[in-house]
Amino acid sequence: MSDHTNPPTAMPEPPQPPSPENDVAAASLQNSSEDPDSSLPTQTLSPDSSSGPQNPTSTRPDPVPPPRKRRRRKKFFTELTAAASVAKTRRNDVAKDCDVEALIAISVGFPVDSLTEEEIEANVVSTVGGSEQSNYIVVRNHILARWRSNVSAWLTCDRALRSIRSEHKGLVETAYRFLLEHGYINFGVAQEIKTLKLKPFDGSELGTVIVIGAGLAGLVAARQLVFMGFRVAILEGRTRPGGRVKTKRMSGDGVEAAADFGGSVLTGINGNPLGVLARQLGLPLHKVRDICPLYLPDGRSVDSEVDSRVEVSFNKLLERVCKLRQAMIEEVKSVDVPLGTALEAFRRVYKVAEDKEERMLLNWHLANLEYANATLMANLSMAYWDQDDPYEMGGDHCFIPGGNEIFVRALAEDLPIFYGRTVECVKYGSDGVVVWAGGQEFRGDMVLCTVPLGVLKKGDIEFVPELPQRKKDAIHRLGFGLLNKVAMLFPYNFWGGDIDTFGHLTEDLSMRGEFFLFYSYSSVSGGPLLVALVAGEAAIRFEMMSPLESVRRVLDILKDIFNPKGIVVPDPVQVGCTRWGKDHFAYGSYSYVAVGSSGDDYDILAESVGDGRVFFAGEATSKQYPATMHGAFLSGMREAANILRVAKRRSSMLVESDTSKSVTQKNDDLNRLFEKPDLTFGSFSALFDPKLSNLDSSSLLRVKIGGAVMDSGSLYLYALLSKKRVIELSQVEGDENRMRMLNRDFGVSLVGRKGLSSAVESLIANIKLSRPNFNEEENGLVAVKENS
């Protein structure tokens, strides 16, 4: 995964609800004497002094007009789509209700005045809608906000009750358990929380879950499953945890830095669970600054007027495509075309960017889109490529000092991870699962598969039986794209410390994504680190190029930009190149909505198979937050809750099954006893008490309903009578007369096997004890006669 939702773009930032994190205490703890931890403010750090001095021989050019701010969001024009109405509704609701606790709930994905599907499935209220639901939502929001005020401490249900009226105790307990089991509270890597989560919260043991993959989804799910009472084993093909979150330590010539080769930016800090982890670890967050200057191939800055003109034209093209797709969806719901095809058609019709420099600028914007989605414009669905836009997390986009591996190490601590175990086969059935990995066999009750979509597409894991066609079709339809990086550690920062990004234009339209954007990590990596991005067609070609050639090309671009300004570009002291497409544990970077696909395919990919034996998590199973680190994190929490729900259901069914087996066994015993009754007449038969011989002793009467017509399907009813009355019944002619005598004269009602009293059970036990052969057969002790 990558920082793909973070590219600089040209449209203005839409209004976001105010960040609630710093205002939690006032709302959630107003009736409590406890002081919450203050949340970590987002910081804009000054350049690290370890980045070294500026080139002493270089001179800066005359000041140029300040570069334009470029929006970092992934998407551009959802305001005109049907899905965007959700986002609009959220903002309108926030404007109407400024309650801080509601804002916090919204920031983590809860609707304003309704329940989520998960809450409805969990039966958090007896009736959907009405006052009970309204009260539940207030209680749920309060508990959520209360924990968010101090994410390093474990929030107990009793503590949550202190500031809520006792009449709502039931709602508090329900909301608390839901939030706890679904990972909305008491999660993360704070010491108190990690300690408490290493043991089952209710002391129960619910079975064994095998987790395939030690990426964010797998690690998060495993921690939650252990807490829920499951035994867990994580199988990881690599020799490290993290999956597509990888931080590499780089050093040389007295400088060092931490470079994120995979996911690198927290895309929206409001409600982001990774933001919670950062607070727990005491990590300051560096806001990615909006300013992103663009440079022409010869190093000149892009003319501000040309920049503005192309920016406006680009946005108009997107708006026209948006209106077209809306009309197409309304008229012909199944039609889809590539986003790139539609944009190019409108560009030609409206004669946009026909000038050489304007065309280069337009292609930079298109490269930005290809970076955001990890694929070529020709592959993106015009209809649904931005379907996740309404759910985007608000707030700043931030870097984590030291790299995201800090999260991975903290999450992996104390978990049973088996490295070097590449999974080849998953076999599942009604009796559990068997996973073959690295020459070993692992057995469990359920398996959680968190491998990247690229691995599923490649078919490297065999599922027995095969996955349902519905899921295989979704795997085929969804796209899995590619983004690559070149990380360069320099002896000093020569590009300046006042920006976090700058862009480069190219004349070669087919290679518009080659090193089109540079990220400066000097403020957070510990050293003068520069990362160049490679997107679109260029990302594919990049993997066929030698690392030396790649470094030479990126250095040539940097020299073209900075040498004309009198700035010498030094040789890097260390360089690292990614090749995510050739990584056999990923086969790419992150998912996208391809032509012919839709957001529904993410949901299909998330569905369990095998009647709750095989589950799936990972960014490609998250319709709301695909292609993000927090999407992977939240999918792990989601599936842990789903596994718990299925395990509880299965446990309940087993109890019922055991009860049924017990009843069946008792029926079998009784049938065997009545194979040799003490008295038989018509459809009636009786067993006498073997300990007593007088006429007042008890007898068990059995009546066969249905006679010979029903045969094996006969129904047997029973009654407890004295031996005397049984004999009297036997002297009456005809079953009909016997039934009349039994009911009218004796006042006895017949019952089924389950309705027999304890006195009857005692009588049956006495009869069984009086028959030695019966007990020997029951214990398997009857000898088999040998043929002489």
Buried (B, 14 or more C-beta within 10 A) or exposed (E): BBBBBBBBBBBEEBEBBBBBBBBBBEBBBEEBEEEBBEBBEBBBBEBBEBBBEBBEEBEEEEEEEEBBBBBBBBBBBBBBBEBBEBBEEBBEBBEEEEBBBBBBBBBBBBBBEEBBEBBEEBEBBEEEEEEBBEBBBBBBBBBBBBBBBBBBBBBEBEBBBBBBEEEBEEBBBBBBBBBBBBBBBBBBBBEEBBEEBEEBBEEEEBBBBBBBBBBBBBBBBBBBBBBBBBBBBBBBBBEBBBBBBBBBBBBBBEBBBBBBBBBBBBBBBBBBBBBBBBBBBEBBBBBBBBBBBBBBBEBBBBBEEBBEBBBEBBBEBBBBBBEBBBEBBEEEEEEBBBBBBBBBBBBEEEEBBEEEBBBBBBBBBBBBBBBBBBBBBBBBBBBBBBBBBBBBBBBBBBBBBBBBBBBBBBBBEEBEBBBEBBBEEBBBEEEBBBBBBBEEEBBBBBBBBBBBBBBBBBEBBEBEEEBBEEBBBBBEBBBBBBBBBBBBBBBBBBBBBEBBBBBBBBEEEEBBBBBBBBBBBBBBBBBBBBBBBBBBBBBBBBBEBEEEEBBEBBBEBBBBBBEEBEBEBBEBBBBBBBBBBEBEBBBBBBBBBBBBBBBEBBBBBBBBBBEBBBBBBBBBBBBBBBBBBBBBBBBBBBBBBBBBBBBEEBEEEEEEEEEEEEEEEBBEBBEBBBEEBBBEBBBBBBBBBBEEEEEEBBBBBBBBEEEEEEEEEEEBBBBBBBBEBBBBBBEBEEBEEBBEBBEEEBEBEBBEBEEBEEEBEEBBEBBBEEBEEBEEEBEEEEEEEEEE
